[in-house]
Amino acid sequence: MLYRTLGGTGIEVSAHCLGTMMFGSVGNPDHADSVRVIHAALDAGINFVDTADMYSAGESETIVGKALKGRRDDVVLATKVHFPMGEGPNRGGNSRRWIVQEVEESLRRLGTDRIDLYQVHRPDHTTDIEETLSALTDLVHAGKIRAFGCSTFPAEEIVESHVVAERRGLGRFRTEQPPYSILARGIERAVLPVCRRYGMGVLTWSPLASGFLTGKYRKGGTIDLSTGRAALQPHRFDPKSPLTAAKLEVVEQLVAVADSIGTTLPELAVAFPLAHPAVTSVIIGPRTMEQLEGLVKGASLTLDDETLDRIDAIVAPGTDVYPPDGVWTPPSLTDVAQRRRPVGERAAAV
């Protein structure tokens, strides 16, 4: 396994990061089996483990904590904060109140006294970015976290965070964690260039595009909408949808590319993000030992220029075949009042 420096932190992390979203009630509820998968990843040379407080309502962090007993010092441990953790107000978001409270809960579940990388899971327009950066900076000074980053932030908000950090003398986001795959290349336009400009580490998620790049879903095949991810988001897998049809058309072309270089579609998909100079590590999120072994098997795959050119011809750089799942949408698009003037102010003349 190759290692790369995580932004300007000086921390060396493996080019594959083990994502643990699928450990717990949402994916693999067997704690012992999940621990075995984590240990196998560590034994394969992966030293970077990413989780989040909200994965299976904290269960994923608990499983990771069990797996790291006796091995904590060998692992770069990352987790995240933002999404609601229970009923009632002030149980989520990016406020100082919640961050300072929830980091203690994550530390408890993880069974550790420090988090190497603490990430803000999504933007929060109800909280000033200065408030968030100030709280995170204080946690660094307190020794509870080593560095902090953001996840799925648009380019303009990453820039704003750096400007505020510099003006206020605060710590800055050292990393960004965006979705990135052959089917979702939108971050190549602005997010990745901005991260390079600020010297940020980038750990990307969803290289298999919600399963469409596993080879499980093929043109002309049947898609079971009653199980797995398809059951949770059937509109994204509906074979009658033009968007699904477009994804399946691209998949057929990518299968041909993979076959021509003697690899599999999943191996091609996971290798693709690592070819970008801004990407530090690619998060792989297996649920089972078999899935982990399949993903690790392709770790040594190098995509040459000819192969990358063929991929560019199928999906143009900076474009999305589909909007990636879980991407944050700004209030300027979701709030109608922010997109429309009052009726009486919409005309150009009286």
C-alpha positions as CSV (number, residue, x, y, z in Angstrom):
1,M,0.0,0.0,0.0
2,L,1.3,3.4,-0.9
3,Y,1.1,6.4,1.5
4,R,0.6,10.1,0.9
5,T,0.8,13.1,3.1
6,L,-2.6,14.4,4.2
7,G,-2.7,18.0,3.2
8,G,-0.2,20.0,5.2
9,T,-0.6,18.0,8.4
10,G,2.5,15.9,7.9
11,I,0.3,12.8,8.6
12,E,1.0,9.9,6.2
13,V,-2.1,8.0,5.1
14,S,-2.7,5.0,2.9
15,A,-4.0,5.7,-0.7
16,H,-7.1,3.6,0.3
17,C,-9.1,4.7,3.3
18,L,-11.4,2.2,5.0
19,G,-14.9,3.7,5.2
20,T,-17.1,2.1,7.9
21,M,-20.5,3.4,7.0
22,M,-21.6,-0.2,6.2
23,F,-20.7,-1.5,9.7
24,G,-23.7,-1.6,12.0
25,S,-27.4,-1.8,11.6
26,V,-27.5,-0.1,8.2
27,G,-25.1,-2.7,6.7
28,N,-23.4,-5.5,8.6
29,P,-24.9,-5.8,12.1
30,D,-22.4,-8.5,13.2
31,H,-19.9,-6.7,15.3
32,A,-17.4,-9.5,15.4
33,D,-17.5,-10.0,11.6
34,S,-17.1,-6.2,11.0
35,V,-14.1,-6.2,13.3
36,R,-12.5,-9.0,11.3
37,V,-13.0,-6.9,8.1
38,I,-11.4,-3.9,9.7
39,H,-8.4,-6.0,10.9
40,A,-8.0,-7.5,7.4
41,A,-7.9,-4.0,6.0
42,L,-5.2,-3.0,8.5
43,D,-3.2,-6.1,7.8
44,A,-3.4,-5.2,4.0
45,G,-1.6,-2.0,4.8
46,I,-4.5,0.4,5.1
47,N,-3.8,2.8,8.0
48,F,-6.6,5.3,7.5
49,V,-10.1,4.6,8.9
50,D,-13.0,6.9,8.4
51,T,-16.3,6.8,10.2
52,A,-19.0,9.3,11.4
53,D,-21.2,9.7,14.5
54,M,-24.4,9.3,12.5
55,Y,-23.4,6.0,10.8
56,S,-25.9,3.5,12.3
57,A,-26.6,6.1,15.0
58,G,-23.2,5.7,16.6
59,E,-22.9,2.0,16.2
60,S,-20.2,2.2,13.5
61,E,-18.0,4.3,15.8
62,T,-18.5,1.6,18.5
63,I,-17.4,-1.1,16.2
64,V,-14.4,0.8,15.1
65,G,-13.4,1.4,18.7
66,K,-13.6,-2.4,19.3
67,A,-11.4,-3.1,16.3
68,L,-8.7,-0.6,17.2
69,K,-8.1,-1.8,20.7
70,G,-4.4,-2.5,20.9
71,R,-3.8,-1.0,17.4
72,R,-4.9,2.6,17.9
73,D,-1.4,4.1,17.5
74,D,-1.0,2.5,14.1
75,V,-4.2,4.1,12.7
76,V,-5.1,7.5,11.4
77,L,-8.6,7.8,12.7
78,A,-11.2,10.1,11.2
79,T,-14.8,10.8,12.1
80,K,-17.4,13.4,11.4
81,V,-20.0,15.6,13.1
82,H,-23.1,17.5,11.8
83,F,-26.2,15.3,11.3
84,P,-28.8,15.0,14.0
85,M,-28.1,12.5,16.8
86,G,-31.5,12.1,18.5
87,E,-34.7,14.1,19.0
88,G,-34.9,17.7,20.0
89,P,-33.1,20.9,19.0
90,N,-29.4,21.5,19.3
91,R,-28.6,17.8,18.6
92,G,-26.9,18.4,15.3
93,G,-25.4,21.1,13.1
94,N,-22.1,22.9,13.2
95,S,-22.5,25.1,16.3
96,R,-19.9,25.3,19.1
97,R,-22.4,23.9,21.5
98,W,-23.0,20.8,19.5
99,I,-19.4,20.2,18.3
100,V,-18.0,20.4,21.8
101,Q,-20.6,18.1,23.2
102,E,-20.6,15.5,20.4
103,V,-16.8,15.2,20.1
104,E,-16.9,13.8,23.7
105,E,-19.5,11.2,22.6
106,S,-17.4,10.2,19.6
107,L,-14.4,9.8,21.8
108,R,-16.3,7.6,24.2
109,R,-17.7,5.4,21.4
110,L,-14.4,5.1,19.7
111,G,-12.6,4.2,23.0
112,T,-9.8,6.8,22.4
113,D,-8.6,10.0,23.9
114,R,-8.0,11.8,20.5
115,I,-9.3,11.9,17.0
116,D,-6.7,12.4,14.2
117,L,-9.1,14.1,11.7
118,Y,-12.4,15.6,12.8
119,Q,-14.6,16.6,9.9
120,V,-17.7,18.8,9.5
121,H,-20.0,16.4,7.6
122,R,-22.0,19.1,5.7
123,P,-22.3,22.9,5.6
124,D,-24.7,24.6,8.1
125,H,-26.0,28.0,7.0
126,T,-27.5,28.6,10.5
127,T,-24.0,28.8,12.0
128,D,-21.3,31.3,11.2
129,I,-18.3,29.5,9.8
130,E,-16.2,31.5,12.3
131,E,-18.1,29.9,15.1
132,T,-17.4,26.4,13.7
133,L,-13.7,27.1,13.0
134,S,-13.3,28.6,16.5
135,A,-14.7,25.6,18.2
136,L,-12.6,23.2,16.1
137,T,-9.4,25.2,16.8
138,D,-10.1,25.0,20.5
139,L,-10.4,21.3,20.3
140,V,-7.0,21.1,18.6
141,H,-5.5,23.2,21.4
142,A,-7.2,20.9,24.0
143,G,-5.6,17.8,22.3
144,K,-8.9,16.2,21.6
145,I,-8.4,16.3,17.8
146,R,-5.2,16.6,15.7
147,A,-6.6,18.3,12.6
148,F,-10.0,19.1,11.1
149,G,-11.6,19.2,7.7
150,C,-14.9,19.5,5.9
151,S,-17.0,17.1,3.8
152,T,-19.0,17.8,0.7
153,F,-18.6,21.6,0.9
154,P,-18.9,23.6,-2.4
155,A,-15.8,25.4,-3.6
156,E,-17.0,28.8,-2.6
157,E,-17.6,27.8,1.0
158,I,-14.2,26.2,1.2
159,V,-12.7,29.5,0.0
160,E,-14.8,31.4,2.6
161,S,-13.6,29.2,5.4
162,H,-9.9,29.9,4.5
163,V,-10.5,33.6,4.3
164,V,-12.2,33.7,7.7
165,A,-9.5,31.5,9.3
166,E,-6.8,33.8,8.1
167,R,-8.6,37.0,9.1
168,R,-9.4,35.6,12.6
169,G,-6.3,33.7,13.3
170,L,-8.1,30.4,13.5
171,G,-7.1,26.9,12.4
172,R,-8.3,26.0,8.9
173,F,-9.8,23.0,7.2
174,R,-7.0,20.7,6.2
175,T,-9.0,18.3,4.2
176,E,-12.2,18.0,2.1
177,Q,-14.2,14.8,1.6
178,P,-16.3,15.0,-1.6
179,P,-18.1,12.3,-3.7
180,Y,-16.1,11.4,-6.8
181,S,-16.4,8.7,-9.4
182,I,-16.3,8.2,-13.1
183,L,-20.1,8.9,-13.2
184,A,-19.8,12.0,-11.0
185,R,-16.9,14.2,-12.0
186,G,-18.4,17.6,-11.2
187,I,-15.8,18.3,-8.5
188,E,-13.1,18.5,-11.1
189,R,-14.4,21.9,-12.1
190,A,-13.9,23.9,-8.9
191,V,-13.6,21.8,-5.7
192,L,-10.5,19.9,-6.6
193,P,-8.6,22.9,-8.0
194,V,-9.5,24.9,-4.9
195,C,-8.3,22.1,-2.6
196,R,-5.0,22.0,-4.5
197,R,-4.6,25.8,-4.2
198,Y,-5.0,25.7,-0.5
199,G,-2.9,22.6,0.0
200,M,-5.8,20.5,1.3
201,G,-5.8,16.8,1.5
202,V,-8.7,15.2,-0.3
203,L,-10.4,11.8,0.6
204,T,-13.1,11.0,-1.9
205,W,-16.2,8.8,-1.3
206,S,-18.5,6.7,-3.4
207,P,-16.0,5.6,-6.1
208,L,-18.5,2.8,-7.1
209,A,-21.3,5.4,-7.6
210,S,-23.8,3.9,-5.3
211,G,-23.2,0.4,-6.8
212,F,-23.6,1.3,-10.4
213,L,-19.9,0.7,-11.0
214,T,-19.8,-2.7,-9.3
215,G,-21.2,-4.5,-12.4
216,K,-24.3,-5.6,-10.4
217,Y,-26.5,-3.4,-12.5
218,R,-26.3,-3.9,-16.3
219,K,-28.3,-2.8,-19.3
220,G,-31.1,-5.2,-20.1
221,G,-30.8,-6.8,-16.7
222,T,-33.3,-6.7,-13.8
223,I,-33.0,-4.3,-10.9
224,D,-34.6,-5.5,-7.6
225,L,-36.0,-2.3,-6.0
226,S,-37.0,-4.2,-2.9
227,T,-33.6,-4.8,-1.3
228,G,-30.3,-3.0,-0.5
229,R,-29.6,0.6,-1.6
230,A,-32.2,0.4,-4.3
231,A,-34.9,-0.1,-1.7
232,L,-33.8,3.0,0.1
233,Q,-33.7,5.2,-3.0
234,P,-35.8,3.4,-5.7
235,H,-36.0,6.6,-7.8
236,R,-32.3,6.4,-8.4
237,F,-32.4,2.8,-9.6
238,D,-35.7,2.7,-11.5
239,P,-34.9,1.1,-14.8
240,K,-37.7,3.1,-16.5
241,S,-36.0,6.4,-15.5
242,P,-34.0,8.1,-18.3
243,L,-31.3,8.9,-15.8
244,T,-30.9,5.2,-14.9
245,A,-30.8,4.3,-18.5
246,A,-28.1,6.9,-19.1
247,K,-26.0,5.4,-16.3
248,L,-26.4,1.9,-17.6
249,E,-25.3,3.0,-21.1
250,V,-22.1,4.4,-19.7
251,V,-21.6,1.3,-17.6
252,E,-21.6,-0.9,-20.7
253,Q,-18.9,1.3,-22.2
254,L,-16.8,1.2,-19.1
255,V,-17.1,-2.6,-18.9
256,A,-15.5,-2.7,-22.3
257,V,-12.7,-0.5,-21.2
258,A,-12.1,-2.7,-18.1
259,D,-12.1,-5.9,-20.2
260,S,-9.6,-4.4,-22.7
261,I,-7.0,-3.9,-20.0
262,G,-7.7,-7.1,-18.1
263,T,-9.3,-5.8,-15.0
264,T,-12.8,-5.6,-13.5
265,L,-15.2,-2.7,-13.5
266,P,-14.9,-2.1,-9.7
267,E,-11.1,-2.2,-9.9
268,L,-11.2,0.4,-12.7
269,A,-13.7,2.6,-10.8
270,V,-11.6,2.6,-7.6
271,A,-8.4,3.3,-9.4
272,F,-9.8,6.2,-11.3
273,P,-10.0,8.9,-8.5
274,L,-6.4,8.1,-7.5
275,A,-5.2,9.3,-10.9
276,H,-6.2,12.9,-10.1
277,P,-3.3,14.9,-8.5
278,A,-5.6,16.5,-6.0
279,V,-6.8,13.2,-4.5
280,T,-4.9,11.9,-1.4
281,S,-7.0,8.8,-0.6
282,V,-10.0,7.0,-1.9
283,I,-12.5,5.7,0.6
284,I,-13.6,2.1,0.1
285,G,-16.7,1.0,2.0
286,P,-17.0,-2.8,2.1
287,R,-19.7,-4.6,4.1
288,T,-18.2,-8.0,3.9
289,M,-14.8,-9.7,3.8
290,E,-15.4,-10.7,0.2
291,Q,-16.1,-7.1,-0.8
292,L,-12.9,-5.9,0.9
293,E,-10.8,-8.6,-0.8
294,G,-12.2,-7.6,-4.2
295,L,-11.4,-3.9,-3.6
296,V,-7.9,-4.5,-2.2
297,K,-7.1,-6.8,-5.1
298,G,-7.1,-3.9,-7.5
299,A,-5.0,-1.6,-5.3
300,S,-1.9,-2.0,-7.6
301,L,-3.8,-1.1,-10.8
302,T,-2.3,1.9,-12.6
303,L,-4.4,3.5,-15.3
304,D,-2.3,4.7,-18.2
305,D,-3.0,7.8,-20.3
306,E,-4.7,5.9,-23.0
307,T,-7.2,4.3,-20.6
308,L,-7.9,7.7,-18.9
309,D,-8.4,9.2,-22.4
310,R,-11.0,6.6,-23.2
311,I,-12.8,7.3,-19.9
312,D,-12.7,11.0,-20.7
313,A,-14.3,10.3,-24.1
314,I,-17.1,8.4,-22.3
315,V,-17.7,10.9,-19.4
316,A,-16.2,14.3,-20.1
317,P,-14.0,15.8,-17.3
318,G,-16.0,18.0,-14.9
319,T,-19.4,16.5,-15.8
320,D,-21.9,14.3,-13.9
321,V,-23.8,11.5,-15.5
322,Y,-26.0,11.8,-12.5
323,P,-26.1,14.0,-9.3
324,P,-24.1,12.0,-6.7
325,D,-26.1,10.7,-3.7
326,G,-25.9,12.6,-0.5
327,V,-24.6,15.9,-1.9
328,W,-25.5,19.0,0.1
329,T,-27.8,21.4,-1.8
330,P,-27.6,25.1,-0.7
331,P,-30.6,27.0,0.6
332,S,-30.3,29.3,-2.4
333,L,-31.7,26.4,-4.5
334,T,-34.0,24.7,-2.0
335,D,-35.7,27.8,-0.5
336,V,-38.1,29.3,-3.1
337,A,-38.1,32.6,-1.3
338,Q,-34.4,32.9,-2.1
339,R,-34.9,32.3,-5.8
340,R,-38.0,34.5,-6.4
341,R,-38.7,38.1,-5.7
342,P,-42.2,39.0,-4.3
343,V,-44.7,39.1,-7.2
344,G,-45.0,42.9,-7.1
345,E,-41.2,43.3,-7.7
346,R,-40.7,41.0,-10.6
347,A,-41.5,43.3,-13.5
348,A,-39.0,45.6,-15.2
349,A,-41.5,48.5,-15.4
350,V,-44.7,49.7,-13.7
